[in-house]
Amino acid sequence: MTEDEKALLAITEDTQKDKYLTFAVGDEMYGIDIKAVIEIIGILPITSIPETPEYLRGIINLRGKIIPIVDMRLRFQKEFLPYHDRTCVIVVDMIDIMVGVIVDSVAEVLTIPEGSVVLPPKLKAAHNRCISGIGKSGENGEKATMLLDWQKLFSEEDTEIMADMMADN
């Protein structure tokens, strides 16, 4: 890597620091580190894969790449709702695996400084292990956004299944 490339990378990383793409699942707001987001797309035809967990909806063909698709409503044990015009797929990079996550809607990119993030409550619910913190935003910090740790969102078995789904890419 040249010095110019290193400088550009440092600038890019600095401008993305503390930035989260926020999205809705039901009435709750979640955020993902913007560095993990590859792109946001509309719903494409999904090919289901038998004998996988219900929230692993299947795969899509995104410009020749096979991408596993996860419905976040089902992942968080909420009722399935039919997809509509605000439903989006956020394509994220989970260390060597591109995954599309279906969300009810994408909100905005928020800057949430590290000092405005508090630890999540210690609850025993399965999906709380993937919440890295709760970001406070808004004029008086009145908005709460659950910040997700994508490395803990899926079990090792889920990750293996998703890797198998895209093995021929």
N, C-alpha and C positions, 0 to 999 in steps of 0.2 A: 504494500500500500504506500502510495506516495505521500509526501507531507501535505500536499493540497487535499488529497482524499481524506487524510486523517483530520485535517482542520474542518472540512465540510461535514464529516461524520460527527465531530464534537459539537459543531453548531446545530446540526439536526437533532442530536440527542438533547441538547440544552433547550431547544425550542419545544421539544415534546415532553420535557420533565413536568410532572404533576398534571398532565393532561389526560382526561378520561372521556371516552365516548360513552354517553349515557343513553340508556334505553329502558323501556317499560316492559314489565311482565306482570300483567294484571294491574293492580294499583301501586305496585312497588317500582322504585327506580333503582337501577343497577348501573354500575360503571365498570369499564374495562380500560386498562392502560392503553392509550392510543397506539403505543409501539407494537402491540399485538395485533392490531386491526390491519387487514390487508385491503378489504373493500367492503362496501355495503351494496347489496343487490336486492331486487324484488324476488318474489317466490318463483321458482322454476319448477318444471315437472320433477317429482321425486319418485324414484324407483325404490320400492320397499325391499328390504332384505329379510328373509324369514329367520326366525329363531334369534332375534336380537332384542334387547330391552325395548320397551314401548317408546321411550323417548328418543331412541336412535331411529329416526323416521325412515332412513334409507340413504340413498346417494343421489347426487345431481351431476350432470356433465356440464362443467363450467369451462367453456372454450377449450374442450378437449381434455380437461383434467377431471378426474372422478373425485368428488368431495363428499365425505360423510356429512349427514345433516342431523342436527339435534334440535328437538323442539324444547325450548327452555321452560315453557309452561308445564310440560310433562316431566321434565327433569326436576322441577321444583314441586312436583306432585300437585299441580293445579289441574283444574278441569280443562280438557281440550276444547278449544274454540275454533270454528272454521276460520281460515285465513281470509283477510280482507285487504283493501287497497293500502292500508298503513303497515301491514305485516311486512317485515324485512328479514333478510338473511345477512348476518354479519359474518364475513369470512375472517377467521382468526388463524394465526400461526401459533400452534402449540408445540413448539420444538419438533420440527421435522414432520408434523402432521397438520395439514390445512383442514379445518373443520368449519362448516357453516352452522351457525346457531340461529334458529328462528325466534324472533322476538315480536312482541305485539306492535311496537313502534320504536323508532330511533328518535331521541330527543335532541341532544346537542353535544358539543365538545365543551367540557367544563375544565377550568383550571382549579384544582383543589390542592393547595399547598400542603406539604407534609404535616405542618402544625395544625391543620384543620381536619386531620384524620384521627379518629379515636378507635380503640380496639372494639371489636364486636362483642356482644354479650356471650358468655360461655353457656351456650345451650346445647342440648344433646341431639337436636335435629340433624339429619344427615347432610343437608345442604349448607348448614352453617359453617362447616369446616372449610368451605371454599370462599368464605367471606373474609378478606384480609383486613378490612376496616370499614368504618362508616365515615364518609366524607361529609363535612358540613359546608354548605354553600348558601348563597343568597345574601342579601344585605346584612342581616343579623345572624347568619348561620342557621336560619330556620329550616332550610331544606336538607334532608338526609338522603344520601345516596349510598347504597351498599356496594362496596368496591370488591370485585371478584378476583380471586387468585386462580387463574386459568390452569395452573399446574395441579390444583387440588379439586377441580370441578368434576373430573371423571376418575373412576377407579382404574386401577391398572388393567383390569379385564376389559373395561370400556375402551381404553386406549389401544389395547391389542386388537380388539374387534375393528376399531376405526382404521388402524394401520392396515389390517387385512383388506378392508373395503377399498382402500386406494393403493394396494400393493402393485398394481400393474401400471401406475402412472409413470 
